Amino acid sequence: MIMAQKAEKAAASLTFLAEVSRPAANEVDMLGAGISSAGLEGDAERALQWVTERRRKHFLACANPHSLVLATRDPRFMAALRRADCLTPDGIGITLAARILSLPLRERVVGYDFFSRFSAMAARQGGIRYFFLGASDAALARIVARMDKEYPSITVCGTYAPSYSQSFSDAENAEMIAAINAARPDVLWVGMTAPKQEKWIHAHLDRLDVPFAAAVGAVFDFYAGTRRRAPAVFQQAGLEWLFRFVMEPGRLWRRNLQSSPRFILMVFREKLRRLME
């Protein structure tokens, strides 16, 4: 049984790296993932267009070295990333990898910056409705209060604080979906940490009556003020990861001490493969 599971994961990993479709406009292929190269402004404008047009349901996620490494071992996470309509280059490791692989991707787009820019655009347009799924009731209350102050033209039509379990029951999923659909949001912000949030959106997007859903992880905590974001000097130097690691080593050690070296190895293997073509 264990050997079969390992074989399935290995096969899925090879599929993820081998079955690479031609990147769409404003995307680059990085290790089998279509990373957006449109920049912060382009990503936000495209997402607002999806909300305005409401032609179909769209999904945004943030790609960083840790998530791309996890995806090679988690078939459901792979499927979620491949389903995303926009994968933003969240993390200095992504932009550095792009330079090594000679990919036209220079601007880092972290989840918090996307949330802020998109909200500024949505506020100018007016009439946009938000739903926040994730975090705690206390954090959600602080998010709503800050939204009312900073973006009064945006309506927070609902919030939901799910349990902190690794997975949800069918009844819990049905309750969350019902709450979201009853609120009739234009944007669903999901903050459950990766890969849980991406897999949840991917599994339930077809049942959600919302044109745009975004998995933004720690954005909830940063915006609520329950967790401190790195100072501007760290952000500008591309060292936001270091600040977060120092602040939360127990939670982030695996990401920085295991996933990062593996990601570097994956990038250089891909570089060698391209040189040999």
matplotlib code that plots the C-alpha trace (Angstrom):
import matplotlib.pyplot as plt

x = [0.0, 2.8, 4.8, 1.7, 1.2, 4.8, 4.6, 1.4, 3.1, 6.2, 4.2, 2.2, 5.4, 6.7, 3.4, 3.5, 6.9, 6.5, 2.9, 3.6, 1.2, 2.2, 2.1, -0.8, -0.3, 1.5, 2.7, 6.0, 6.4, 8.4, 8.8, 5.4, 3.5, 2.2, 3.5, 2.0, 4.4, 1.8, 3.1, 1.0, -0.9, -1.7, -2.8, -5.1, -6.6, -7.2, -8.9, -11.2, -12.2, -13.1, -15.3, -16.9, -17.6, -18.8, -18.4, -17.1, -15.5, -11.8, -9.2, -6.0, -3.2, 0.3, 3.3, 6.5, 9.3, 7.7, 4.4, 6.1, 8.0, 5.0, 3.1, 5.6, 4.5, 0.8, -1.3, -4.3, -2.2, -0.7, -4.2, -5.2, -2.2, -2.7, -6.4, -5.6, -6.3, -3.5, -0.4, 1.3, 5.1, 5.0, 8.5, 12.0, 12.9, 10.5, 12.0, 15.6, 14.7, 13.3, 16.6, 18.5, 16.1, 16.1, 12.4, 10.8, 9.6, 11.0, 8.3, 7.4, 3.7, 3.1, -0.4, -0.7, 0.3, -2.2, -5.0, -4.1, -3.9, -7.0, -9.0, -7.9, -9.2, -12.4, -13.0, -12.8, -15.2, -17.6, -20.3, -17.9, -18.8, -16.2, -16.5, -13.6, -13.2, -10.5, -8.8, -10.6, -13.8, -11.6, -9.3, -12.3, -13.9, -10.8, -10.6, -14.2, -13.6, -10.5, -12.2, -15.1, -12.6, -10.2, -12.6, -16.1, -17.3, -16.6, -19.2, -18.1, -21.1, -20.0, -17.2, -16.7, -14.1, -13.7, -12.2, -8.5, -8.6, -6.5, -9.6, -13.3, -16.3, -18.9, -21.3, -18.7, -18.0, -21.7, -22.2, -19.3, -20.5, -24.1, -22.9, -20.8, -23.5, -26.2, -24.0, -23.7, -20.1, -18.1, -14.8, -14.1, -10.8, -9.6, -7.0, -6.4, -2.6, -1.2, -1.9, -5.2, -6.7, -5.8, -7.2, -10.4, -11.1, -10.2, -12.5, -15.5, -15.2, -17.9, -20.4, -19.5, -21.6, -18.7, -16.8, -13.4, -11.8, -8.3, -6.1, -4.1, -2.9, -1.2, -2.9, -5.7, -3.4, -1.4, -4.5, -6.1, -2.8, -2.6, 0.7, 3.4, 4.5, 8.2, 9.3, 9.6, 13.4, 13.1, 10.4, 12.5, 15.6, 13.7, 14.2, 10.7, 11.1, 14.0, 12.0, 9.1, 11.4, 13.0, 9.6, 8.1, 10.9, 8.8, 6.2, 8.4, 11.6, 10.4, 9.7, 13.1, 15.4, 13.9, 11.8, 14.2, 17.2, 15.0, 13.6, 17.2, 18.1, 14.9, 15.8, 19.3, 18.2, 15.8, 18.5, 20.8, 18.0, 17.4, 21.1, 21.2, 18.3]
y = [0.0, 2.4, 1.6, 2.1, 5.6, 6.5, 5.4, 7.5, 10.6, 10.0, 9.6, 12.7, 14.6, 13.6, 14.4, 17.9, 18.5, 16.8, 17.7, 21.4, 23.2, 26.3, 29.2, 31.7, 35.4, 37.1, 33.8, 31.9, 28.2, 27.5, 23.8, 23.1, 25.9, 28.9, 31.9, 35.3, 37.8, 40.6, 42.3, 43.7, 46.1, 43.6, 40.9, 43.2, 44.7, 41.2, 40.0, 43.1, 42.4, 38.9, 40.3, 42.8, 40.5, 37.5, 35.3, 32.3, 31.4, 32.3, 31.4, 33.1, 31.5, 32.7, 30.6, 30.4, 27.9, 26.0, 25.6, 24.4, 21.8, 20.7, 20.3, 17.7, 15.5, 16.3, 15.4, 17.4, 20.5, 20.1, 19.9, 23.1, 25.1, 23.9, 25.0, 28.5, 31.2, 33.3, 32.2, 35.3, 35.1, 35.4, 35.1, 36.3, 32.7, 32.8, 35.9, 34.6, 31.3, 33.2, 34.9, 31.6, 30.1, 33.3, 33.8, 37.3, 37.6, 40.4, 41.7, 39.9, 40.0, 38.9, 38.2, 41.2, 43.6, 42.0, 42.3, 46.0, 46.9, 45.0, 46.5, 50.1, 49.4, 47.8, 50.7, 53.2, 51.1, 50.7, 48.1, 45.2, 42.6, 40.7, 37.5, 36.4, 32.7, 31.8, 32.9, 33.4, 35.3, 37.9, 38.4, 38.5, 41.2, 43.3, 42.8, 44.0, 47.0, 48.0, 47.4, 49.7, 52.4, 52.1, 50.9, 52.1, 51.6, 47.8, 45.8, 42.9, 40.8, 37.9, 36.1, 32.6, 31.2, 27.5, 25.0, 24.5, 20.9, 19.4, 18.6, 19.4, 17.0, 17.0, 18.8, 21.5, 22.0, 22.3, 24.8, 27.0, 26.8, 27.7, 30.7, 32.0, 31.6, 33.1, 36.3, 36.7, 38.0, 39.2, 38.1, 35.3, 35.7, 32.4, 32.4, 28.9, 28.5, 26.5, 24.0, 23.6, 26.8, 26.1, 22.6, 23.8, 26.3, 23.8, 21.2, 23.5, 26.3, 24.7, 24.9, 28.5, 31.3, 33.7, 35.0, 35.3, 33.4, 34.1, 32.0, 34.6, 32.8, 35.1, 38.2, 37.8, 38.0, 40.8, 42.9, 42.1, 43.1, 39.7, 39.1, 41.6, 41.9, 42.5, 46.1, 47.8, 47.5, 43.7, 43.7, 45.9, 43.8, 40.6, 39.4, 39.2, 35.4, 35.9, 38.2, 35.8, 32.9, 34.7, 35.6, 32.1, 29.5, 26.7, 27.1, 28.0, 25.9, 23.2, 25.8, 27.4, 24.5, 21.7, 23.2, 26.0, 23.7, 21.3, 24.1, 25.3, 21.8, 21.6, 25.0, 24.0, 20.6, 22.5, 24.9, 22.0, 20.3, 23.5, 23.9, 20.3, 20.7]
z = [0.0, 1.0, -2.1, -4.3, -2.7, -3.3, -6.9, -7.4, -6.0, -8.1, -11.2, -10.5, -9.9, -13.3, -14.9, -13.3, -14.7, -18.1, -19.2, -19.7, -21.9, -23.8, -21.4, -21.9, -22.6, -19.7, -18.3, -18.0, -17.5, -14.4, -13.5, -15.1, -13.4, -15.4, -13.4, -14.2, -15.6, -15.9, -12.7, -9.8, -11.9, -14.6, -12.2, -10.3, -13.5, -14.9, -11.7, -11.5, -15.1, -14.2, -11.4, -13.6, -16.6, -14.5, -17.5, -15.5, -12.2, -11.8, -9.2, -8.1, -6.0, -5.0, -6.1, -4.0, -3.9, -1.0, -2.9, -6.1, -4.1, -2.2, -5.5, -6.7, -3.7, -3.5, -6.6, -5.3, -4.8, -8.2, -9.7, -7.8, -9.0, -12.6, -12.4, -11.1, -13.7, -12.2, -10.2, -8.9, -8.3, -4.5, -3.2, -4.1, -4.9, -7.9, -9.4, -8.9, -10.5, -13.4, -13.9, -13.8, -16.3, -18.5, -18.1, -18.6, -15.1, -13.0, -10.6, -7.4, -6.6, -3.0, -1.7, 0.5, -2.2, -4.6, -2.0, -1.4, -5.0, -6.0, -3.1, -4.1, -7.7, -6.4, -4.1, -7.0, -9.0, -6.1, -5.6, -5.1, -2.4, -0.4, 1.6, 3.9, 4.6, 7.2, 10.3, 13.6, 14.5, 16.3, 13.3, 10.9, 13.1, 12.9, 9.1, 8.7, 10.9, 8.9, 5.6, 6.6, 7.5, 4.5, 1.7, 2.6, -1.0, -0.7, 1.1, 3.3, 2.8, 4.9, 6.9, 8.1, 10.5, 9.8, 12.2, 12.3, 11.4, 8.6, 6.6, 6.7, 6.7, 4.0, 6.3, 7.1, 3.4, 2.7, 5.5, 4.2, 0.6, 1.7, 3.7, 0.8, -1.8, 0.5, 0.8, -3.0, -3.0, -6.0, -4.4, -2.1, -0.1, 1.4, 4.1, 5.4, 4.7, 1.7, 0.4, 2.3, 0.8, -2.8, -2.6, -1.0, -3.7, -6.4, -5.0, -4.5, -7.1, -9.3, -6.4, -5.5, -6.9, -7.1, -10.1, -8.4, -5.5, -4.2, -1.9, 0.0, 3.2, 5.7, 4.2, 6.7, 9.7, 8.3, 7.5, 10.8, 12.6, 14.4, 12.7, 11.8, 8.2, 7.5, 7.5, 4.2, 4.1, 4.3, 1.6, -0.8, -0.3, -1.0, 2.6, 3.8, 4.1, 6.5, 8.7, 8.9, 9.5, 12.5, 13.8, 13.4, 13.1, 14.6, 11.8, 8.9, 9.4, 7.0, 4.3, 4.5, 5.5, 3.4, 0.6, -0.4, -1.1, -3.0, -5.1, -5.9, -7.0, -9.2, -10.8, -11.7, -13.0, -15.3, -16.3, -17.2, -19.2, -21.2, -21.9, -23.2, -25.6]

ax = plt.figure().add_subplot(projection="3d")
ax.plot(x, y, z, "-o")
ax.set_aspect("equal")
plt.show()
